[in-house]
């Protein structure tokens, strides 16, 4: 099938589109029911995420280079370090959160009955304590259709999204 006009890639500039946060409702890990907790994230193609990846990769390369320069044996990358890098990569994409309560919305989440306002440190607390949240946000940031103006979730198992 031939089109009358040439294809324009600009509407698919995922780096630019993914830099605009989309909001996802976290779902109960067992039932899939929405929890009334919404998290705003930028996508995996965003400059925010790419900058984090470059910085993390550069730090690892610097460490390896310094060890070689000093004649030290290369240290293995520990699984715990790799997990922390992945956790921080997801955390870099989180730009805010809110909880719906009694018809209103509050810019906090609750952990063990304690209110947690949005901050980089609190994002890490949430992601370290609740792996299922990490998994849902990882999937949400990597689902590129969420950043192309496709508000509905692309699959039944992905978090519900809406562009904010």
Phi and psi in degrees as a GROMACS rama.xvg file:
@    title "Ramachandran Plot"
@    xaxis  label "Phi"
@    yaxis  label "Psi"
@TYPE xy
-101.597  136.355  UNK-2
-95.8335  155.152  UNK-3
-80.1356  -19.1093  UNK-4
-124.152  153.791  UNK-5
-72.8628  151.893  UNK-6
-71.0558  132.991  UNK-7
-107.309  119.115  UNK-8
-75.3028  -18.3187  UNK-9
-55.1353  -40.8744  UNK-10
-63.1232  -13.9954  UNK-11
-109.011  28.3138  UNK-12
-74.6696  82.9073  UNK-13
-64.7294  -29.6335  UNK-14
-61.7413  -45.6052  UNK-15
-71.3619  -46.4593  UNK-16
-63.7442  -37.5374  UNK-17
-74.1497  -14.1194  UNK-18
-77.1359  -14.8574  UNK-19
-88.1821  117.348  UNK-20
-61.4574  143.419  UNK-21
-113.621  150.16  UNK-22
-103.428  134.866  UNK-23
-125.605  136.764  UNK-24
-86.7415  125.176  UNK-25
-67.9721  145.362  UNK-26
-115.94  147.354  UNK-27
-56.8841  129.105  UNK-28
-66.8302  -18.3372  UNK-29
-96.986  -39.392  UNK-30
-104.963  -19.5657  UNK-31
80.0875  1.01476  UNK-32
-71.318  137.867  UNK-33
-61.5889  140.68  UNK-34
-98.0724  -3.90726  UNK-35
76.2392  13.6709  UNK-36
-112.666  123.773  UNK-37
-116.932  134.685  UNK-38
-122.792  130.93  UNK-39
-95.3197  127.192  UNK-40
-135.534  149.509  UNK-41
-91.5193  163.361  UNK-42
-87.9795  169.63  UNK-43
-65.1022  -21.4218  UNK-44
-89.8509  -3.02847  UNK-45
-66.546  153.924  UNK-46
-62.3776  -35.1157  UNK-47
-56.1315  -50.3432  UNK-48
-68.0981  -43.117  UNK-49
-63.5153  -38.5519  UNK-50
-62.1608  -41.9819  UNK-51
-60.7212  -46.9528  UNK-52
-60.9359  -43.4465  UNK-53
-62.5079  -44.9233  UNK-54
-62.5874  -43.4653  UNK-55
-65.597  -43.1048  UNK-56
-65.2996  -41.4728  UNK-57
-63.4449  -40.6719  UNK-58
-61.9348  -41.6722  UNK-59
-65.0398  -43.1593  UNK-60
-65.2442  -39.3514  UNK-61
-61.6084  -43.4452  UNK-62
-61.1164  -44.7041  UNK-63
-63.7526  -42.3896  UNK-64
-63.1672  -44.927  UNK-65
-62.0419  -40.1694  UNK-66
-63.7713  -43.7361  UNK-67
-63.2718  -43.3559  UNK-68
-61.8204  -36.2109  UNK-69
-87.9258  0.466582  UNK-70
74.098  19.0276  UNK-71
-87.3015  149.248  UNK-72
-66.5469  148.746  UNK-73
-69.0088  129.178  UNK-74
-81.7736  139.72  UNK-75
-69.0361  149.255  UNK-76
-78.1101  116.558  UNK-77
-75.1943  147.417  UNK-78
-59.3919  -39.3317  UNK-79
-61.8642  -38.7172  UNK-80
-68.1039  -40.5178  UNK-81
-64.419  -41.6609  UNK-82
-63.9285  -42.0189  UNK-83
-63.2886  -38.9005  UNK-84
-62.917  -43.5945  UNK-85
-64.6436  -41.4691  UNK-86
-61.7604  -45.2743  UNK-87
-67.9825  -29.8963  UNK-88
-65.6583  -43.5938  UNK-89
-65.2952  -44.1136  UNK-90
-59.1482  -34.8508  UNK-91
-63.2748  -24.0503  UNK-92
-84.5439  -17.5322  UNK-93
-80.0667  124.881  UNK-94
-116.534  -2.01712  UNK-95
166.92  168.889  UNK-96
-156.17  162.909  UNK-97
-156.625  155.29  UNK-98
-121.252  129.881  UNK-99
-83.7843  130.872  UNK-100
-149.167  119.375  UNK-101
57.74  37.4692  UNK-102
86.5915  -11.6477  UNK-103
-106.834  -173.931  UNK-104
-137.114  134.072  UNK-105
-122.717  129.848  UNK-106
-78.6155  47.9162  UNK-107
-137.972  165.394  UNK-108
-122.965  160.581  UNK-109
-112.339  130.937  UNK-110
-130.111  117.114  UNK-111
54.3207  40.4794  UNK-112
78.3106  -2.91425  UNK-113
-97.3344  136.896  UNK-114
-79.4955  132.66  UNK-115
-124.641  111.562  UNK-116
-72.6287  161.479  UNK-117
-68.9616  129.393  UNK-118
-160.879  160.735  UNK-119
-59.5618  -40.5877  UNK-120
-64.8035  -40.8267  UNK-121
-70.3188  -29.9957  UNK-122
-62.4992  -44.2983  UNK-123
-63.9551  -38.3544  UNK-124
-59.3606  -49.0072  UNK-125
-60.3357  -47.9226  UNK-126
-70.8547  -31.9412  UNK-127
-71.9591  -38.1814  UNK-128
-78.9073  -34.8614  UNK-129
-123.053  92.6815  UNK-130
-60.0978  -34.402  UNK-131
-63.2833  -30.8332  UNK-132
-67.5265  -44.0433  UNK-133
-56.8451  -45.9064  UNK-134
-61.817  -44.7995  UNK-135
-64.7076  -42.049  UNK-136
-70.63  -35.799  UNK-137
-60.3728  -44.4755  UNK-138
-65.393  -42.2468  UNK-139
-63.1671  -43.5288  UNK-140
-68.7478  -28.5319  UNK-141
-88.5972  -9.72177  UNK-142
-84.7082  93.4875  UNK-143
-63.685  -28.1638  UNK-144
-59.3652  -25.1869  UNK-145
-64.0813  -19.2545  UNK-146
-106.922  5.14473  UNK-147
-101.096  16.4577  UNK-148
87.0621  8.29261  UNK-149
-86.6193  93.8079  UNK-150
-66.3434  -43.5649  UNK-151
-66.5271  149.559  UNK-152
-60.0582  145.237  UNK-153
-80.6032  -14.3295  UNK-154
-148.966  160.401  UNK-155
-62.7484  -24.4116  UNK-156
-93.6371  -1.70549  UNK-157
-93.1031  153.617  UNK-158
-60.0813  148.357  UNK-159
-69.6415  140.303  UNK-160
-131.365  159.958  UNK-161
-154.971  139.693  UNK-162
-72.0938  138.922  UNK-163
